[in-house]
Amino acid sequence: MKRSILYIPLLALCLSISCKSDKKEAVTPETESNAKEVPPPPPPPPINKDEPEYYKDSKKVTLSLESKSNSGVTGNVVFKQDHGVVTMIAVMSGLSEGEHAIHIHQTADCTADDGSSSGGHWNPTAQPHGKWGDEAGYHKGDIGNFTADAKGHATITKVTDEWCIGCGDETKDIIGKAIIVHQGVDDFKSQPSGAAGSRVSCGGIIE
């Protein structure tokens, strides 16, 4: 009998510990959803109202170069604008091997057989002719020279923020102008066009 009496307190103690360990906080749907809650994404950056409207959308103009002065020189030019920077890529064929000049001229008119209907160099800031970037001055149309290979093929790329496509700024807007390829080389000195020779190809820049 004495042994049975000793077992009773021990059994009660074990049951008490077991009950305490089983008392866990119940997980409700509400607490579970709070645990998985993800903070919302940050708001988009504010729009810069001072940024020109033409910076906000990319633009692209493609034109064909037609042969002039019985040269057989043809090609195509792509102007692409992105955030105020314009990239020009011109691809040409039918050229004589060696260096040639390429410029932007005043008017998108290539009707004359010799390309003269496009007028002179585009020079909205009334600067002397020169090499692009020269401190002495240069035309906004003074792209420069490029080299044709033995097969008469050539590619030239120019990137600048001094042009725009359809922005309406008369000192930057290339719409309504023309690309002219010359037979000769621009010497960057002779006024007003660099003594680049005859016009062998022409293409109007039209939006």
Buried (B, 14 or more C-beta within 10 A) or exposed (E): EEEEEEEEEEEEEEEEEEEEEEEEEEEEEEEEEEEEEEEEEEEEEEEEEEEEEBBEEEBEBEBBBBBBBEBBBBBBBBBBBEEBBBBBBBBBBBBEEEBBBBBBBBBBBBEEEBBBBBBBBBBBEEBBBBBBEEEEBBBBBBBBBBEBEEEBBBEBEBEBEBBBBBBEEEEBBBBBBBBBBBBBBBBBEEEEBBBBBBBBBBBBBEE
